[in-house]
Each structure stands twice: as C-alpha cells, then as structure tokens.
Amino acid sequence: MSSVIQLPGADGRLAAYRLSGKTPIAAPAVPLQGRIAFSAAHVVCDPLAASEPLLGAAVDWQATMAYRHHLWSLGLAVAEAMDTAQRGMGLDWLRAKELIGLSLQEAASVGGKIACGAGTDQLAPGPQVTIEQVVSAYAEQCEYIESRGGQVILMASRALAAAAKSPEDYERVYGTILRQVERPVILHWLGDMFDPALAGYWGSSDLDAAMAVCLRIIEANRDKVDGIKISLLDADKEVHMRRRLPEGVRMYTGDDFNYPELILGDEHGYSHALLGIFDAIAPVAAAAIHALDNGDRAGYEALFAPTVPLSRHIFQRPTYAYKTGIVFMAYLNGHQNHFRMLGGAEGARSVVHLAELFRLADQAGLLAKPELAVHRMKRVQALAGIE
C-alpha cells in the first residue's frame, strides 16, 4: 500500500501527505513505578444493534473489555465510566452500572488497577432536585462500586451544580458521602470547558475561591481522600493546588494540554495522572513513564513531546467533543472495526479535523499499523465525498 494519502487541509483542499515512516512506539512489559497513571477509557458501541443511537445505542461489551485489557497490558490503570466513556453524554447510569461491574471482574482476573466513576446521573438536573436527593444518588453509586470491591472516583455532579445555593451545600454533600465510603476516594473537578453544566462548581465561578472550598473539604476528610483529579487546562492552578494538598493526598492531573510537565513535576512535587488522552496515546504514555522510572528525563520528554500537539488538537473547543478523536484513534489502530459512537458522536468533528488528527498521530509514532490506518482514513473520507 502507498505511504502517501490525500488529506484535506484547513482550507478544504486536498494535498498529498507522506507518512513519516516512524516505527510505532511500544512500551516495555514491566509495571510502572514512579507514577500512578490512569487512562480514562472509552466504550465501543455495537453498530449492529437495532436501538437508535440517539435513543440509547447498545455497547459492544467484548470490544470494550478488550480495550481495557490492552491498557492493563501496558501497565496503565483504568478509570472506568468517566466522561471519556461518554458518561452523561450517551452512557446512562443503567449501562454504566453494567460497564463498572464487568470491568471490575476483568480487572480482578488480571490484577489490573481500576477505579470507577460514581456520580448522580440518575437525577435530571433542575430546580426540582434537592440536596438530599443528590446525597442519595451519590450514595447509591458509591455503594454499588464498593460492594464489588472497586475504588470510587467521586465525579463532579451536574445535579449538585444546579441544586447548590452556596459553598456550604458542597461541603455538606461531600462531607456526608466521604464519611460513608469504606475506602479513600479520588475526587474529581471537571472544568466547564469539559461540561458547561458544571460551571461554578464548588460554589463559585472564581477558581481560587472554588479551590479554597475544595481544599477545605479535603482537609476535613483527608483520611477518606486518596487524591483529586482536576481538569481545568491550567497548569499553574494545578501546581498551586498540588502544593496545598494535605500530606498523603495525591494530585492526579487531568490536564490534557500540559500533562508532560505536570507529571514530571518540580522540586516541590509532581502529579500522578488520570487522563482521557492516555486512551489515545497509551503505548507512548506507558513508554514515557517507564523512561522516567529509569531516570531518563530526556527520553521521557522526547516521547511525550509529539503527543502534545495531538492532544491539544483532540481537545480543542468544543472540548467535550474530544471523545470523537479518542474513538477515532482506536478505530485507526484496529482496536474496533468501525467508527460509530453512542449518541452518534462520531459526527461531532469534521473530516478536516480527523485528517489533521491522522497527521499528528503519525508524527507521534501512534499509528500501530500504518497501512490499516491509511485504509481506514480513506474509508472515513469516502463518506465525506473524498474518493
């Protein structure tokens, strides 16, 4: 097969692109040591199910579990049923429960590290929702995960964002849940660029004021908090918060723009990782952290550097559409045999966006099977009338 493909540019015109010829990067098959690295994992929909995508597309459980085994085989941990899995944007709580239950079983079968998202998506956000209902919804999901031996990631709640009248409401809800859980949880602060319904989380649109509320909650419940994942796409805010965390509480970066520097850290500390982009760049992410484990900072930086333009492209505004790029990468690399998504989300990005993603993935050494990737890129372009 030719190593040249016609791809559309930003001006809509086709131009020949010659593949870099980079050897796909493979990670050593040894455990990661210096950092905990969670990959938030996507789900694979079942394109042959009779259900309509906008009314609740079915999940291909076999392909979905196979991808989790791929992540575990690289030494990465799995963050299950998070926004990368289209939680609340195609994946409802009923199917999230099934996903969590299956993933916990599969993790146990191979000794894979996993943590699972608990939210309040049984509730439709609105003025009718009470704080008591938010607490009850969180408690139900936490109990489901813990009863099956899982660790909880306490996800940000749209219902709480809509119901809360003050920072004290957040302290009340989180305090109640953290007193009830059996083992330390990972808190989750997702910026409104990922989900506009979470604007003003922790009771303030001012990030410094919101951070102060979150830190009070952590300090008051430090024995029940493993760490916090923040996704604000602001490296300075993350470092500032990281330095203020109580001893023993981890920072998990969710910054898909600045992860190399945040994971590397500084003289005061570093961030672990809980990232959506790790789904798309899993082999390179694992290889880079292995390099860091071996004291090879130059190797770490060289591996991660070309992934940053790719990540910034995948997570460009509207940021919440990043799942389309994540699933497209899995399709290009043969982890699923179709490019369909829950809710029809494969249509959330243009073919021009996907073409640039292809270029950047190739330049980062992330096309595992270049010939297959070219073939599949051509198939997607054909749907847009590009022959």
C-alpha positions in Angstrom: 0.0 0.0 0.0 1.2 3.5 -0.8 2.7 5.6 2.1 1.0 8.7 0.5 -2.6 9.7 1.2 -4.6 12.7 0.0 -5.9 14.6 3.0 -8.0 17.8 3.3 -6.4 20.8 4.9 -7.9 23.7 6.8 -8.8 25.4 3.5 -10.7 22.3 2.4 -8.3 21.5 -0.4 -6.7 18.1 -0.8 -2.9 17.7 -0.5 -0.7 14.7 -0.6 0.6 13.6 2.8 3.5 11.2 3.0 3.6 9.1 6.2 6.6 9.7 8.4 7.7 6.1 8.4 8.1 6.2 12.2 8.3 2.8 13.9 5.2 2.5 16.1 6.3 3.0 19.8 5.9 0.0 22.1 6.0 0.1 25.9 8.2 -2.3 27.9 6.1 -5.1 29.5 7.0 -4.2 33.1 5.0 -2.4 35.8 5.1 1.4 36.1 6.8 2.5 39.3 7.1 6.3 39.9 3.7 7.5 38.9 0.2 6.1 39.1 -1.2 6.5 35.5 -4.9 6.1 35.0 -6.3 6.1 31.5 -9.9 7.1 31.3 -11.2 4.5 28.8 -13.8 4.9 26.0 -16.6 2.5 25.2 -17.2 0.7 21.9 -20.8 0.9 20.7 -22.5 -2.0 18.9 -23.2 -0.8 15.4 -25.4 -3.8 14.6 -27.8 -3.3 17.4 -31.4 -2.3 16.5 -31.5 0.5 19.0 -31.2 4.0 17.6 -28.0 6.0 18.6 -29.9 9.0 19.9 -32.2 6.8 22.0 -29.6 4.7 23.7 -27.2 2.8 21.5 -26.0 -0.6 22.7 -22.5 -1.3 23.9 -20.2 -3.9 22.4 -19.1 -5.4 25.7 -16.5 -7.7 24.2 -14.6 -5.0 22.3 -15.0 -2.6 25.2 -13.4 -5.1 27.7 -10.7 -6.0 25.2 -9.6 -2.4 25.1 -9.3 -2.3 28.9 -7.1 -5.4 28.8 -4.9 -3.6 26.2 -4.5 -0.7 28.7 -3.7 -3.0 31.6 -1.1 -4.9 29.4 0.8 -1.6 29.1 0.9 -1.1 32.9 -1.7 1.6 32.8 -4.6 1.7 35.3 -8.2 2.2 34.1 -10.5 5.0 35.1 -13.9 3.5 34.4 -17.2 5.0 33.4 -15.9 8.6 33.3 -16.6 11.3 30.8 -14.3 9.6 28.3 -16.8 6.7 28.3 -19.4 9.3 27.3 -20.8 9.2 30.8 -23.8 11.5 30.8 -23.3 12.1 27.0 -24.6 8.8 25.7 -23.8 6.4 28.6 -26.5 6.5 31.2 -26.3 5.1 34.8 -28.0 1.8 33.9 -25.4 0.9 31.3 -22.6 2.5 33.4 -23.5 0.0 36.2 -23.1 -2.9 33.8 -19.8 -1.4 32.5 -18.4 -1.0 36.0 -19.5 -4.5 37.1 -17.9 -6.1 34.0 -14.7 -4.0 34.3 -14.2 -4.9 37.9 -14.5 -8.6 37.1 -12.0 -8.3 34.2 -9.6 -6.2 36.4 -9.6 -8.9 39.1 -8.9 -11.6 36.5 -5.5 -10.0 35.5 -4.7 -7.9 38.6 -5.3 -4.7 36.8 -5.6 -1.4 38.7 -9.0 0.3 38.3 -11.2 3.0 39.8 -14.7 3.7 38.8 -16.8 6.9 38.5 -19.7 7.5 40.9 -22.0 10.4 40.0 -25.6 11.4 40.3 -26.8 10.8 36.7 -29.9 9.0 38.0 -31.1 12.6 38.5 -32.0 15.1 35.8 -30.5 18.4 36.9 -33.1 21.1 37.6 -34.7 23.2 40.2 -36.8 20.3 41.5 -33.7 18.4 42.7 -32.8 18.7 46.4 -29.5 18.4 48.2 -30.9 15.3 49.9 -31.6 13.6 46.5 -28.0 14.4 45.4 -26.6 12.8 48.5 -28.8 9.7 47.9 -27.8 9.4 44.3 -24.1 9.6 45.1 -24.5 7.1 47.9 -26.3 4.6 45.7 -23.5 4.7 43.1 -20.7 4.6 45.7 -22.3 1.6 47.4 -22.6 -0.2 44.1 -18.9 0.2 43.3 -17.6 -0.6 46.8 -19.8 -3.6 47.1 -18.0 -5.1 44.2 -14.6 -4.3 45.6 -14.0 -1.1 43.5 -12.4 2.2 44.3 -14.6 5.2 43.8 -13.8 8.3 41.7 -16.4 10.8 43.1 -17.3 12.6 39.9 -18.5 16.2 39.7 -22.3 16.3 39.7 -24.5 18.3 37.3 -27.4 17.9 39.7 -25.4 19.3 42.5 -24.2 22.2 40.4 -27.8 23.0 39.7 -29.1 22.5 43.2 -26.4 24.0 45.3 -27.1 27.5 46.6 -23.7 28.1 48.4 -20.3 26.5 49.0 -21.7 25.1 52.2 -24.0 22.8 50.1 -20.9 21.3 48.5 -19.3 20.8 51.9 -22.5 19.2 53.2 -22.8 16.8 50.3 -19.2 15.8 50.0 -18.8 15.6 53.8 -21.7 13.2 54.1 -20.5 10.9 51.3 -16.9 10.9 52.4 -18.0 9.8 55.9 -20.0 6.9 54.4 -17.4 5.4 52.0 -15.4 2.5 53.1 -12.0 3.4 51.5 -10.4 6.6 50.2 -11.8 8.0 47.0 -10.5 10.1 44.2 -12.3 13.5 43.9 -13.0 14.9 40.5 -13.0 18.5 39.5 -14.0 18.9 35.9 -13.9 22.4 34.4 -16.9 23.8 32.4 -14.9 23.5 29.2 -15.4 19.8 29.5 -19.0 20.1 30.7 -20.8 23.5 30.6 -23.3 22.2 33.2 -20.5 22.2 35.8 -19.9 26.0 35.7 -19.4 27.5 39.1 -18.6 24.2 40.8 -17.7 24.3 44.5 -20.0 27.3 44.7 -18.0 29.9 42.9 -17.0 30.9 39.3 -13.8 32.3 40.7 -11.3 29.4 40.5 -9.3 30.5 43.6 -12.4 30.7 45.7 -13.7 27.4 44.4 -10.3 25.8 45.1 -10.4 27.0 48.7 -13.8 25.3 49.2 -12.4 22.1 47.7 -9.3 22.2 49.9 -11.5 22.6 53.0 -13.5 19.5 52.1 -10.3 17.5 51.6 -8.7 18.8 54.8 -11.8 17.9 56.8 -11.9 14.4 55.3 -8.3 13.7 54.5 -8.4 10.1 55.7 -11.1 9.4 53.0 -9.4 11.1 50.1 -6.8 9.3 48.1 -6.4 12.3 45.8 -8.0 14.7 43.5 -8.1 14.8 39.7 -8.5 18.3 38.3 -9.2 19.1 34.6 -9.0 22.9 34.3 -6.4 23.0 31.5 -4.5 25.5 33.6 -1.1 24.1 34.7 -0.5 27.0 37.2 -3.7 26.4 39.0 -3.0 22.7 39.3 0.5 23.3 40.7 -0.8 25.8 43.1 -3.4 23.3 44.4 -0.9 20.5 44.4 1.3 22.4 46.8 -1.6 23.0 49.2 -2.8 19.4 49.4 -2.5 17.7 52.8 0.3 15.3 53.2 -0.6 11.9 51.7 -3.3 13.3 49.3 -2.3 12.8 45.7 -2.8 15.2 42.8 -4.0 13.4 39.6 -3.5 15.6 36.6 -6.5 15.8 34.2 -4.8 18.5 32.1 -4.7 17.2 28.6 -2.7 20.2 27.4 0.1 20.2 30.0 0.5 16.7 31.3 4.2 16.1 30.5 5.4 18.9 32.7 2.8 18.2 35.5 3.7 14.5 35.7 7.4 15.3 35.6 6.9 17.8 38.5 9.3 20.1 40.2 11.3 20.4 43.4 8.1 20.6 45.4 6.3 17.5 44.0 4.6 16.1 41.0 1.2 14.9 39.7 0.0 11.4 39.0 -2.2 11.0 36.0 -5.9 10.5 35.3 -6.2 11.5 31.7 -8.5 11.0 28.7 -5.7 11.4 26.3 -3.9 8.4 27.7 -6.6 6.3 26.0 -5.4 7.6 22.6 -1.7 7.6 23.3 -1.5 4.6 25.6 1.7 3.0 24.3 3.7 6.3 24.3 2.3 7.3 27.7 3.5 4.0 29.2 6.9 4.2 27.5 7.4 7.7 28.7 6.7 6.9 32.3 8.9 3.9 32.1 11.7 6.2 30.9 11.0 8.4 33.9 11.2 5.4 36.1 14.7 4.7 34.7 15.9 8.3 35.3 15.8 9.1 31.6 14.3 12.5 31.6 15.4 13.3 28.0 13.7 10.1 26.8 10.6 10.9 28.8 10.4 14.4 27.2 11.2 13.1 23.7 8.4 10.6 23.8 5.7 12.9 25.2 6.6 16.0 23.1 5.0 15.0 19.8 1.8 13.8 21.6 1.1 17.3 23.0 0.1 18.8 19.6 -2.1 15.7 19.0 -3.8 16.1 22.4 -4.3 19.8 22.0 -6.0 19.1 18.7 -8.2 16.3 20.0 -9.2 18.5 23.0 -9.8 21.7 21.0 -13.0 23.5 21.5 -15.7 22.4 21.9 -13.6 20.4 24.4 -16.4 18.0 25.3 -16.2 16.6 21.7 -12.8 15.1 22.4 -14.3 11.7 22.7 -14.7 11.6 19.0 -11.0 11.9 18.5 -10.3 9.2 21.1 -12.6 6.7 19.4 -11.2 7.6 16.0 -7.7 6.7 17.2 -9.0 3.4 18.4 -10.5 2.8 15.0 -7.4 3.7 13.1 -5.3 1.4 15.3 -7.6 -1.6 14.9 -9.0 -1.8 18.4 -12.5 -1.7 16.9 -13.8 -2.5 13.4 -16.0 0.6 13.0 -16.1 4.3 13.7 -19.5 4.6 15.4 -20.3 6.0 18.8 -23.0 6.3 21.4 -25.4 9.1 20.5 -24.0 9.4 17.0 -21.0 11.3 18.4 -18.7 10.3 15.6 -20.3 13.2 13.7 -19.1 15.8 16.3 -15.8 16.5 14.5 -15.3 17.4 10.8 -13.4 15.3 8.3 -10.8 18.1 8.2 -10.3 17.8 12.0 -9.9 14.0 11.6 -7.4 14.4 8.8 -5.2 16.6 11.0 -5.6 14.1 13.8 -4.3 11.4 11.4 -1.2 13.6 10.5 -0.4 14.3 14.2 -0.8 10.7 15.2 1.5 9.6 12.5 4.1 12.1 13.5 3.9 11.0 17.2 4.5 7.3 16.3 1.0 6.4 17.3 -0.2 4.6 14.2 0.3 1.0 15.3 -0.5 -0.4 11.8 0.1 2.4 9.3 -1.3 0.5 6.3 -4.5 -0.2 8.2 -4.7 3.4 9.4 -4.4 4.7 5.8 -7.1 2.3 4.6 -9.5 3.3 7.4 -8.8 7.0 6.9 -9.7 6.6 3.3 -13.0 4.9 4.3 -13.9 7.8 6.5 -13.0 10.3 3.9 -15.1 8.5 1.3 -18.2 9.2 3.5 -17.4 12.9 3.1 -17.2 12.5 -0.7 -13.4 12.3 -0.9 -12.5 9.5 -3.3 
